[in-house]
Amino acid sequence: MQYRPEIDGLRAIAVCAVILYHAQITILGYQPFKGGFIGVDIFFVISGYLITSIILKELVTTGSFSFKHFYERRVRRILPALLFVIFICLLFGVIILMPLDFMNLIKSGISALLFLSNYYFMDVGLNYGHPATDFLPLLHTWSLSIEEQFYLIFPPFLFFLFKFFRKKIYFFLIILFLLSLITSSIWTLVNNDILRSYYSIQTRFWEILAGSIVALYEVNRKKQYYFNHQSITILLSFVVIILVIFLFDQNIHPSIYTLPAIFATSSIILFGGQGDIISRFLSNTFIVKIGKISYSLYLWHFPIFAFDRILGRSVQSDFFILIIITFTMSTISYHLVETRARSTKFKIKYILLSYLIILTISYLLILQKNEIHKYFYPKEILDFNELELRRADWERCKVNLIVNENFCEFGNFNKKVYLIGDSHIIPLERDLALKLNKIEYSLVSLYQPGNLYKRKKNADIRYEYLSKVKNSILVFGGFYQRDNDEKRLFKEYSKDFTKFKENGNKIFFILPIPEQNFNLNLYRYKFDNDYSISVPKSKVDKRNSKVYNLIAKLDNLIDYQIEPRDLFCDSELCYALYDKEIYKSDFDHPSLRGAEMINDLILKEIENIELSNN
């Protein structure tokens, strides 16, 4: 194929957009690159165009197609750098990750090597962009898996069409394009199943096929031609891409709303390279160099950001240092791994052997996880890990009361306690259910990770459900510090709490759990009896001042305030680790031990209610 530098320039724009999006740069409370995830979709279009061009031009020129040669090139292009990144991630993981997190890293690495990580992360159950996904070093490999699945499915399909339905290839590709687009739009906009829509190949196929259709048109046209507004079309297409990067909303993606970005990318590929201002800009030497290492940049940036967060740091604060590290590792990866592996002088058997070795070692690590854990972790960490695993082992019912979220009732008693909030109350669930069942109360667990109360589309479903609840106990909790709009929160809570209390319900409110820059991974070998991890109580109180102001205004509507500071703080310090007791699992989530202590406060108030009723 004739080399087109502007396509490498387009790659550079795409990878920079993704990097800026994942860095979560915030200026005056606004995230300017909130649509940067569209860079992945640009990559999909480019991949569809290049792969289809390679296949069609070989078919047209020779009348046949070498699948062996094609897949060998894919192996040389994809695997070496991916293996390098996964290997380094595993090395870092065993050093700084907790046992459960390290096992999850290994599983995600295996899924990436098997090109199934999009389905692995779909099974994890966290929407792309959820705060918890920032700590998954290999999350970004989901897009590679979709591309590889395309590479496996599409070449034989296109070869079949070329041989038997050559004149109808356009028809078949356009039909598939429309079916995939319609599916993604229905899942995203109608079913609100953003998790499945984001990670599924059937909802992403149309984006790759857009590039394929461009390639098919390019191969079939007799000669390059110009039209009067070609330069303006390319310019407007580029403007559309930039606007999408700055303005697009992830809650409507992928869907028909993604079409402008896909059409814009396709237009630049189709009409570019003719000396227009955008093509000249994208062909700039510096931009092209970034485009050439874009694959390595994409592979390296996310684990570097993720491990920075795991270490309790801020990517935004460390951004320039992390960018230097990312570009350094990417340059090394490109020149020493990617470029060498692409050369036919480098025997492909060494790539496949490395692939099998890392895959086998990863699998053995999972099989022998107990022995591995004993070797790398002290007993206190393993005890903590076992306690945390209880949450994963707790079998939850799957009633789809809330769109895309879980709703469960534990127990079958007339008296009920409802647990409402975000991911910060999930650790309370199992222990609280067991304790409540003993005193003949059912627990209804009603939460949405990342959604404190009514902050997302369709979250009002929870309110509609709770508005019908009568003569029960409603326990609210979560990370209130995330939402700084005190006036809006007061308006919502005062209105809703008034309604709940009119129905004879009692309101319990869990006040802020003292948060701090806590990462147990960094302290896992420091479990002396007198060793503790703490933060000044004054600092915690200052951070939570707005929340306490809100609670003070709602005091007449709240029956019982549950105060975690009484559990985790003394007069001067708030503790995450004290006397070998681990109260936190990260910066702001309680460990299950911490959750048990909070539950004891809740149970104490409920028992007082029972006594007063009797």
Secondary structure, 3 states (H helix, E strand, C coil): CCCCHHHHHHHHHHHHHHHHHHHCCCECCECCCCCCCHHHHHHHHHHHHHHHHHHHHHHHHHCCCCHHHHHHHHHHHHHHHHHHHHHHHHHHHHHHCCHHHHHHHHHHHHHHHCCCHHHHHHHHCCCCCCHHHHHCCCCCHHHHHHHHHHHHHHHHHHHHHHHHCHHHHHHHHHHHHHHHHHHHHHHHHHCCCHHHHHHCHHHCHHHHHHHHHHHHHHHHCCCCCCCCCHHHHHHHHHHHHHHHHHHCCHHHCCCHHHHHHHHHHHHHHHHCCCCCHHHHHHCCHHHHHHHHCHHHHHHHHHHHHHHHHHCCCCCCCCHHHHHHHHHHHHHHHHHHHHHHHHCCCCCHHHHHHHHHHHHHHHHHHHHCHHHHHHHHCCHHHHHHHHHHHHHHHCCCCCECCCCCCCEEEECCCCEEEEEEECHHHHHHHHHHHHHHHHCCEEEEEEEECCECCCCCCCCHHHHHHHCCCCCCEEEEECCHHHCCCHHHHHHHHHHHHHHHHHCCCEEEEECCCCCCCCCHHHHCCCCCCCCEEEEEHHHHHHHCHHHHHHHHHCHHHCCEEECCHHHHECCCEEEEEECCEECECCCCCECHHHHHHHHHHHHHHHHHHHHHHC
